[in-house]
Amino acid sequence: MSVKIEKIRVICTAPEGINLVVVKVETNQPGLYGLGCATFAYRHMAVKHVVEEYLNPLLVGRDAEEIEELWQLMHQNAYWRNGPIENNAISGVDMALWDIKGKMAGMPLYQLFGGKCRAGIPVYRHADGRDLAELCENIQRFQEMGIRNIRCQCGGYGGESYGTLPQGTPRGANPGVYLDSRKYIRDTVKLFEGIRNKIGHEMNLVHDVHERIAPAEVIRLAKELEPFDLFFLEDPVNIEQTEWLRRLRQQSSIPIAEGELFNNPKEWKSLIAEQLIDYIRVHISQIGGITPARKLAIFAEQFGVKTAWHGPGDMSPLAHAANIHIDLAAPNFGVQEWSGIEPPNVVIQDLKGPHGALLEVFPGLPEFEDGYVYANEKPGLGVELDEKEAAKYPCENTVTVWTQTRRMDGALQTP
């Protein structure tokens, strides 16, 4: 008897105050269902609407085993395609279908991708601090956890907190997260000089520009950071100006990681084919889920570009698990961003506090130990959802403020 889709539901939950969107695909086989991540934290209601009002009626009654067919159908059905709302909606269904496939096979998902290429997944974590001393203390704490790769920032991404109007802004300037790009460059170079002087060169250091300064300024920053041996410079330019990566490549030897905001294959195709980046770091739900992420990894492998998938707190444990399963089977895996959601069998206090509520809502997270993350070996993605627990943490539909980044004259800057 073929496995048919009977119903597609959306569960929205925010156990850590971040809106998460989960898609549940139910089938005609008793007890057989799949879960996937469709999290677009800042437009979660739009994604929920697309899944329930458009994808559910499109897919009910269709064969749940035909993942490629269903992905193409969802992708093309609205005619206009490759937008973040639709891609995240598609991702939730796509991941859930892969989860079903793994459960049908009785295998963890990485086995369906050809099996392991490596025993564990090395991760990088985020260290922040009000000053160099606090930042280095946090780096040391991560070292004690076995972490060998650290993303270093000081004061977030270098801007003032939202609502603060720093000295030098014009009369009548709107509220926002204000960034003085020249000061940011000076402070960042000084920061990495201080880190290397304090901790040496054993740790791999990453810095995230977060697309917040002009491309010409990025080139200056990269050249000045070269003596401090960065593992890579993350998202140095915004997606509308990636042609600048060619000039950056010509003038700096620092490895480049790009792609957190990518939606469309056209945005990464030439960057990879021309080897203008070293790491591709898309948010896999943002490009449509496991199906396109696997294709992207295989494409990048042909050009020596490694993967470093986006792995922040504003994605569900289902998406973190999907990252890990793809990583285990990808020959060109590089490193995995990990937001610190260790399961309870590992006694670790994250820098922002424990994750008890998240782990109660999503039991079965991949396991962290001594700098590596491991799949839990359960069939499919291996992560479950406790809907009763999820209901205790409703999402909030609020105005997002951290993305309201501004230059010192008050003009908006890409966040």
C-alpha positions in Angstrom: 0.0 0.0 0.0 1.5 3.3 -1.0 2.0 6.0 1.6 -0.3 9.0 0.9 -0.3 12.4 2.4 -3.5 12.9 4.5 -3.0 16.2 6.2 -0.3 18.9 6.6 -0.4 20.9 9.8 1.7 23.8 11.2 2.7 24.1 14.8 4.2 27.4 15.9 6.1 27.6 19.2 8.6 29.8 20.9 10.1 28.0 23.9 13.1 30.4 24.0 11.2 33.5 22.9 12.1 32.9 19.2 9.3 32.1 16.8 9.8 28.6 15.4 7.6 27.0 12.7 7.2 23.2 12.5 5.4 21.4 9.7 3.8 18.0 10.4 2.9 15.8 7.4 0.5 13.0 8.4 0.0 10.0 6.2 -2.5 7.2 5.7 -0.2 4.8 7.6 -1.1 4.6 11.3 1.6 6.4 13.3 3.7 7.4 10.3 4.3 11.1 10.1 7.2 13.5 9.4 8.3 16.7 11.0 10.2 19.6 9.2 11.4 23.1 9.9 9.7 26.1 8.1 11.1 28.7 10.5 11.1 32.3 9.2 11.0 33.8 12.7 10.2 37.3 11.5 7.3 36.4 9.2 6.1 33.2 10.8 2.4 33.8 10.2 2.9 34.3 6.5 4.7 30.9 6.2 2.0 29.2 8.3 -0.7 30.6 5.9 1.2 29.4 2.8 1.5 25.8 4.2 -2.1 25.5 5.4 -3.9 27.4 2.7 -1.9 26.4 -0.4 0.5 23.5 0.1 -1.9 21.4 2.1 -4.7 21.3 -0.5 -2.0 20.9 -3.2 -0.5 17.8 -1.7 -3.2 15.9 0.1 -3.7 12.5 -1.5 -0.3 12.5 -3.2 2.4 9.9 -2.7 4.6 10.9 0.2 7.6 8.9 -1.2 7.9 11.1 -4.3 10.0 13.8 -2.6 11.6 15.2 -5.8 8.3 15.3 -7.6 6.6 17.1 -4.7 9.4 19.6 -4.2 9.2 20.6 -7.9 5.5 20.8 -7.7 5.5 23.1 -4.6 8.3 25.2 -6.1 6.5 25.8 -9.4 2.9 25.9 -8.4 2.7 29.6 -7.5 4.5 30.5 -10.8 6.7 33.1 -9.0 9.3 31.3 -7.0 12.5 31.6 -4.8 11.2 33.9 -2.2 11.9 33.4 1.5 8.2 32.9 2.6 7.5 30.2 0.0 10.9 28.6 0.4 10.5 28.2 4.1 7.0 26.8 3.6 8.4 24.3 1.1 11.2 23.4 3.4 8.9 22.4 6.2 7.1 19.9 3.9 10.4 18.7 2.3 12.1 18.0 5.6 9.0 16.2 6.9 9.0 14.0 3.7 12.6 13.1 4.3 11.8 12.3 7.9 9.0 9.9 6.7 11.4 8.3 4.2 14.0 7.6 7.0 11.3 6.2 9.3 10.1 3.9 6.5 13.6 2.7 5.9 14.3 2.4 9.6 17.5 4.4 9.2 18.9 7.8 10.3 18.7 10.2 7.4 22.4 10.4 6.7 22.3 6.7 5.7 19.9 7.6 2.8 22.6 10.1 1.6 25.2 7.4 1.3 26.4 7.0 4.9 29.0 8.8 7.0 32.1 10.5 5.6 33.2 11.4 9.1 32.7 10.2 12.7 31.5 13.6 14.1 30.7 17.1 13.1 33.1 19.9 14.4 31.2 23.0 15.3 31.8 26.7 15.8 30.2 28.7 18.6 29.7 32.4 19.2 31.7 34.3 21.8 30.8 37.9 22.6 31.7 40.3 25.3 31.5 43.9 26.4 35.3 44.2 26.1 38.3 42.1 25.3 38.7 40.7 28.8 35.1 39.4 28.9 35.3 38.0 25.4 38.5 36.1 26.1 36.9 34.7 29.3 34.0 33.4 27.1 36.4 31.9 24.6 38.2 30.1 27.4 34.9 28.6 28.5 34.3 27.3 25.1 37.8 25.9 24.9 37.0 23.9 28.1 34.0 22.4 26.3 36.3 21.2 23.5 35.3 23.8 21.0 38.1 24.6 18.6 36.3 27.1 16.3 35.0 30.4 17.7 33.2 33.3 16.1 34.3 36.4 17.9 32.3 39.7 18.1 32.4 42.5 20.6 29.1 44.2 21.4 27.1 42.1 19.0 27.7 43.2 15.4 29.4 46.5 16.3 26.3 48.8 16.5 24.6 50.6 19.3 21.6 48.9 20.9 18.2 49.7 19.3 16.7 53.0 20.4 20.1 54.6 21.3 21.0 57.6 19.2 24.8 57.9 19.4 26.6 61.2 19.4 27.0 62.5 15.9 23.6 61.6 14.5 21.5 64.3 12.8 18.5 66.1 14.3 15.3 64.1 13.8 17.0 60.8 13.1 14.9 57.7 13.4 15.5 55.0 16.1 17.6 52.0 15.0 20.8 50.1 15.6 23.4 52.7 14.7 26.7 51.6 13.2 29.8 53.8 12.7 31.6 51.7 10.1 35.0 53.3 10.4 35.0 52.9 14.2 33.8 49.3 13.8 36.7 48.5 11.5 39.2 50.0 14.0 37.7 48.2 16.9 37.5 44.9 15.2 41.2 44.9 14.1 42.2 45.9 17.6 40.0 43.2 19.1 41.6 40.4 17.0 45.0 41.6 17.8 44.1 41.4 21.5 42.6 37.9 21.2 45.7 36.5 19.5 47.9 38.1 22.1 45.9 36.6 24.9 45.0 33.1 23.6 47.6 32.5 20.9 47.0 30.8 17.5 45.6 27.4 18.5 41.9 28.4 18.2 40.3 28.9 14.8 38.7 32.4 14.8 35.8 33.6 12.7 34.3 37.1 12.4 30.9 37.9 11.1 30.6 41.2 9.2 26.9 40.5 8.7 26.8 42.5 5.5 26.8 45.7 7.6 29.5 47.8 5.9 30.2 49.0 2.4 32.1 46.5 0.1 35.2 48.9 -0.2 35.3 49.0 3.6 35.2 45.2 3.7 38.3 45.0 1.6 40.1 47.3 4.0 38.9 45.3 7.0 40.0 42.0 5.5 43.5 43.3 4.6 44.0 44.6 8.2 42.8 41.3 9.7 45.2 39.1 7.7 47.9 39.0 10.4 45.5 37.3 12.8 44.9 34.2 10.7 41.1 34.0 10.5 39.4 30.7 9.7 37.1 32.7 7.6 35.3 36.1 7.3 31.6 35.5 7.4 29.1 37.3 5.0 31.4 40.2 4.2 29.1 41.7 1.5 25.4 41.9 1.0 23.7 39.6 -1.5 23.0 42.6 -3.9 26.7 43.3 -4.2 28.4 39.9 -4.4 30.3 41.0 -7.5 32.6 42.7 -5.0 33.8 39.3 -3.8 36.0 39.1 -6.9 37.9 42.2 -5.8 38.0 41.0 -2.2 39.5 37.7 -3.4 42.2 39.6 -5.4 43.3 41.7 -2.4 43.0 39.4 0.6 44.0 35.8 1.4 41.4 35.5 4.2 38.9 32.6 3.4 35.4 33.9 2.6 32.1 32.4 3.8 29.0 33.8 2.2 25.3 33.0 1.8 23.3 33.3 4.9 20.6 35.3 3.1 20.6 33.4 -0.2 17.3 32.2 -1.6 18.0 31.5 -5.3 20.5 29.2 -7.0 21.5 32.2 -9.2 22.9 33.9 -6.1 25.5 31.2 -5.5 26.1 29.5 -8.9 28.8 31.8 -10.2 30.4 32.4 -6.8 31.0 28.7 -6.5 31.9 28.0 -10.1 34.4 30.9 -10.2 35.7 29.9 -6.7 35.1 33.3 -5.3 34.1 31.9 -1.9 35.6 29.1 0.3 32.5 28.2 2.3 28.8 28.2 1.3 26.7 29.0 4.4 23.1 29.0 3.4 20.2 28.7 5.8 18.7 25.5 4.4 15.1 26.2 5.1 15.6 29.6 3.3 16.4 27.7 0.1 13.7 25.1 0.4 14.9 22.4 2.7 17.0 19.2 2.4 16.4 18.5 -1.3 18.1 21.7 -2.6 20.7 21.8 0.2 22.0 18.3 -0.9 22.1 19.4 -4.5 24.0 22.6 -3.4 26.5 20.6 -1.4 27.2 18.3 -4.3 27.6 21.2 -6.7 30.0 23.0 -4.4 32.1 19.8 -4.0 33.0 20.0 -7.7 34.7 23.3 -7.2 36.4 22.7 -3.9 34.0 24.9 -1.9 33.1 23.6 1.5 29.8 23.8 3.5 29.3 25.8 6.6 25.5 25.8 6.9 23.8 28.6 8.9 23.0 27.2 12.4 21.6 30.0 14.6 19.0 30.1 17.4 16.3 31.2 15.1 15.9 27.8 13.5 14.3 24.8 15.1 16.1 21.6 16.4 14.7 19.8 13.3 16.7 22.1 11.0 19.8 21.7 13.2 19.4 17.9 12.9 19.0 18.3 9.1 22.3 20.2 9.0 24.0 17.4 10.9 22.7 14.6 8.7 23.8 16.4 5.5 27.2 17.2 7.1 27.8 13.6 8.0 27.5 12.5 4.4 29.1 15.4 2.5 32.7 15.0 1.5 33.1 18.8 1.2 31.8 19.6 4.7 33.8 22.3 6.4 32.4 23.3 9.8 29.0 23.7 11.3 27.6 26.7 13.2 26.0 25.5 16.4 23.9 27.7 18.6 24.5 25.7 21.8 21.4 23.6 22.3 23.0 20.6 24.0 20.8 17.7 25.1 20.4 17.1 28.8 22.8 14.1 29.0 25.6 16.6 28.4 26.1 18.8 31.5 26.9 22.2 29.9 25.6 25.7 30.8 25.4 27.8 27.6 26.5 31.4 27.9 22.9 32.5 27.6 21.5 30.0 30.0 20.1 26.4 29.8 17.8 25.2 27.1 15.4 23.1 29.1 12.1 24.4 27.6 13.5 23.9 24.0 14.6 20.3 24.8 11.2 19.5 26.3 9.4 20.7 23.2 11.9 19.0 20.8 13.2 15.7 22.4 15.9 13.9 20.4 18.4 16.6 19.6 21.8 15.5 18.1 24.3 15.0 20.8 27.2 17.4 21.6 30.4 16.2 23.1 33.9 17.7 23.3 33.6 20.0 20.3 31.7 17.6 18.1 28.0 16.9 17.4 26.7 13.5 16.6 23.4 12.3 15.1 21.3 10.3 17.6 20.9 7.3 15.2 17.1 7.3 15.4 15.2 6.8 12.1 14.7 9.9 10.0 15.7 13.3 11.4 15.6 11.7 14.9 13.9 14.7 16.5 10.3 14.7 17.9 7.8 17.3 18.8 5.8 17.4 22.0 2.7 19.3 20.9 1.4 19.8 24.5 4.7 21.3 25.6 4.9 23.4 22.4 1.5 24.9 23.2 2.8 26.3 26.4 5.1 28.7 24.4 3.0 30.7 21.9 4.6 32.8 19.3 4.4 36.6 19.3 3.7 38.6 16.3 5.8 41.7 17.0 7.8 44.3 15.1 11.4 43.2 14.5 13.8 45.9 15.6 17.3 44.3 15.4 17.2 44.5 11.6 16.6 48.3 11.7 20.3 49.0 11.3 21.3 52.6 10.3 24.4 54.5 9.3 25.4 57.5 11.3 23.5 59.9 9.1 20.3 58.0 9.8 19.9 56.1 6.5 19.1 52.4 6.7 21.9 49.9 6.2 21.4 46.2 5.4 21.4 44.4 8.8 
